[in-house]
Amino acid sequence: MGYGIGARIYPMEFVMKSAFLFVLVPAVMLVGVALPQAQAQTAPEARQISQVSLTAIAESFISRLGDQQFESAVADYEASLQDVNDISARSIQTYWNDIVAESGPFRQIIRSTVLSDGRPNGESVVSVVCQFGRTNRELFVVLSGTDVVSFSPVE
């Protein structure tokens, strides 16, 4: 049995294959156009969220140092680095106190900016500009994922 398209009669298999192609080809073309557009729209949003969380982690770490909460701050350090580099609340406190001795008492965080977002080596660098009693200082906080790897003032 056949089906008519226009003035001709075609076998059922031909009609089904033709109908399938008329549906499949436009669907593939639509996906090929829509998918890259959807990815392009979500990628900047995901990156922005990532940068916001990186700055929040770095600011939280610096705020705890400023509040003299060294035990809490050392908990942010990557566990493997704590043992290898002998990082303790006391060593962080000593380092922070050296910064405070040079700059005056910690007042507040002015701003933070993601300088490197972890690509390609997996470590992110966040610049945190802080107001101290005598001067403003820029501190770099290096993160591996959400763990602090190091922090240091910009000289």
PyMOL commands that set and color helices and strands:
alter all, ss='L'
color gray80, all
select helices_A, chain A and resi 12-66+70-74+79-84+89-103
alter helices_A, ss='H'
color red, helices_A
select strands_A, chain A and resi 2-5+8-11+106-117+123-132+136-144+147-153
alter strands_A, ss='S'
color yellow, strands_A
deselect
rebuild
show_as cartoon
